[in-house]
Amino acid sequence: MLPGFPHAMPVAGFIGGLMIGVAAALMLLGLGRIAGVSGLLARATGLADGGAPRAVAAAFVIGLPLGAWIVAQVHGPVATTFPAPLTLTLGGLIVGYGTRLGSGCTSGHGVCGLSRLSKRSMIATALFMASGFVSVGLIRALGGM
């Protein structure tokens, strides 16, 4: 147990991080493509013409919830809570706009871009993190969580 984080699961997090790294490396080394989820989703849904082959993108996107479902079947359900549907929808739209504006999402820039020492990804990841810090600070200051 980690002090201040009674529900932390560092071993599971480490294993999950390794799995993400392996998936990103396989995508880059095997196909020469970045494993950014927003780009793969755009390709799988036909919103983007370039990128990984559409079948590969679709398999990757389908594998995300499928993998979570398999883990839940093996280890039992994970307790989750979500905000109200309107808040969730608006948040999703804002994130989607941000990924288009920033030419990628946190997985594309933070995992794949940083590992390639991309200057654009370093700036984008720093901005993601700073935005997250400010958002949490504002929510807490306003009495949320």
Phi and psi in degrees as a GROMACS rama.xvg file:
@    title "Ramachandran Plot"
@    xaxis  label "Phi"
@    yaxis  label "Psi"
@TYPE xy
-97.347  134.759  LEU-2
-58.0554  131.014  PRO-3
83.8539  -8.15468  GLY-4
-133.99  72.6413  PHE-5
-63.8736  -21.3857  PRO-6
-105.795  11.7246  HIS-7
-66.7117  146.494  ALA-8
-129.633  75.2878  MET-9
-62.5688  -34.9302  PRO-10
-68.6144  -45.5747  VAL-11
-62.4168  -39.8738  ALA-12
-63.8949  -39.8685  GLY-13
-64.1638  -45.4824  PHE-14
-64.1361  -43.0199  ILE-15
-60.5165  -41.8425  GLY-16
-62.8991  -40.4014  GLY-17
-62.0957  -41.6693  LEU-18
-64.3582  -39.8987  MET-19
-64.0809  -43.7615  ILE-20
-61.7471  -41.8286  GLY-21
-65.3464  -43.6477  VAL-22
-61.4686  -43.0406  ALA-23
-65.5719  -40.811  ALA-24
-66.2775  -42.4035  ALA-25
-61.514  -41.2818  LEU-26
-65.1297  -44.1553  MET-27
-70.8987  -47.6539  LEU-28
-74.4695  -35.5486  LEU-29
-81.6336  -36.9613  GLY-30
-119.658  -9.47704  LEU-31
71.2236  24.648  GLY-32
-122.323  151.493  ARG-33
-81.8447  139.335  ILE-34
-90.6574  51.7129  ALA-35
-83.441  124.843  GLY-36
-63.6598  -40.3014  VAL-37
-63.8731  -41.1428  SER-38
-66.4893  -40.6075  GLY-39
-67.0227  -38.8454  LEU-40
-64.5346  -43.4966  LEU-41
-61.4706  -40.4495  ALA-42
-68.488  -42.8554  ARG-43
-64.5984  -34.6927  ALA-44
-90.2781  -2.32559  THR-45
85.8566  8.66568  GLY-46
-77.6033  -19.019  LEU-47
-125.127  141.694  ALA-48
-90.0228  -32.7097  ASP-49
-96.3021  172.037  GLY-50
112.804  -157.326  GLY-51
-62.6171  156.144  ALA-52
-53.6496  143.654  PRO-53
-57.7962  -39.3871  ARG-54
-65.1031  -38.689  ALA-55
-66.6382  -43.9314  VAL-56
-61.3147  -43.9492  ALA-57
-63.622  -42.9361  ALA-58
-61.8186  -41.3268  ALA-59
-63.2659  -46.8965  PHE-60
-66.7498  -41.0167  VAL-61
-66.4859  -34.3906  ILE-62
-66.4112  -23.9677  GLY-63
-63.3814  -58.6002  LEU-64
-70.7796  -30.3759  PRO-65
-63.6443  -42.292  LEU-66
-62.3431  -42.2518  GLY-67
-62.9973  -39.763  ALA-68
-64.4279  -42.0154  TRP-69
-62.4996  -44.4365  ILE-70
-61.486  -41.6704  VAL-71
-63.0527  -35.4939  ALA-72
-69.9429  -35.6535  GLN-73
-79.0929  -44.4031  VAL-74
-106.558  -2.03448  HIS-75
93.3212  164.467  GLY-76
-68.4161  153.713  PRO-77
-104.24  131.629  VAL-78
-68.217  124.781  ALA-79
-133.167  154.001  THR-80
-134.992  145.77  THR-81
-129.021  152.532  PHE-82
-70.5608  175.319  PRO-83
-55.3959  149.322  ALA-84
-53.4213  -40.091  PRO-85
-64.6395  -44.1965  LEU-86
-62.2516  -43.4537  THR-87
-62.9809  -43.1345  LEU-88
-65.3161  -47.5538  THR-89
-61.6916  -42.2911  LEU-90
-60.7529  -42.0175  GLY-91
-63.0902  -41.2208  GLY-92
-65.5511  -40.4503  LEU-93
-65.1353  -43.2294  ILE-94
-62.7029  -43.8372  VAL-95
-59.7515  -43.6353  GLY-96
-62.454  -42.3301  TYR-97
-62.8497  -36.9191  GLY-98
-68.0276  -34.1848  THR-99
-71.8391  -41.9372  ARG-100
-63.4697  -40.8556  LEU-101
-90.2265  8.2567  GLY-102
55.5552  38.6847  SER-103
149.111  167.879  GLY-104
-106.46  -176.561  CYS-105
-62.7121  -35.3396  THR-106
-71.1321  -39.4074  SER-107
-66.6575  -47.8726  GLY-108
-80.7432  -48.9197  HIS-109
-70.3076  -38.7247  GLY-110
-93.584  -56.278  VAL-111
-79.2784  -43.1398  CYS-112
-68.3888  -43.3625  GLY-113
-64.2215  -37.3758  LEU-114
-67.9981  -20.9206  SER-115
-96.552  4.07941  ARG-116
58.8306  36.8615  LEU-117
-72.7409  124.236  SER-118
-61.4015  -42.8146  LYS-119
-60.2098  -40.2254  ARG-120
-70.9049  -33.8594  SER-121
-63.6417  -43.3293  MET-122
-66.6305  -45.5586  ILE-123
-61.4054  -43.8465  ALA-124
-66.2855  -39.5573  THR-125
-61.5289  -40.1279  ALA-126
-69.7196  -38.1049  LEU-127
-58.2025  -49.2282  PHE-128
-64.3631  -46.0312  MET-129
-61.5091  -41.3571  ALA-130
-63.0431  -40.5451  SER-131
-63.297  -43.9648  GLY-132
-61.0141  -46.1697  PHE-133
-64.2728  -43.0974  VAL-134
-61.1353  -46.0806  SER-135
-63.5781  -42.7366  VAL-136
-60.0987  -44.2451  GLY-137
-65.6682  -42.9781  LEU-138
-62.3516  -43.3185  ILE-139
-67.4205  -37.7705  ARG-140
-66.2157  -29.2603  ALA-141
-90.7103  7.64787  LEU-142
92.4746  6.42231  GLY-143
-82.0661  166.857  GLY-144
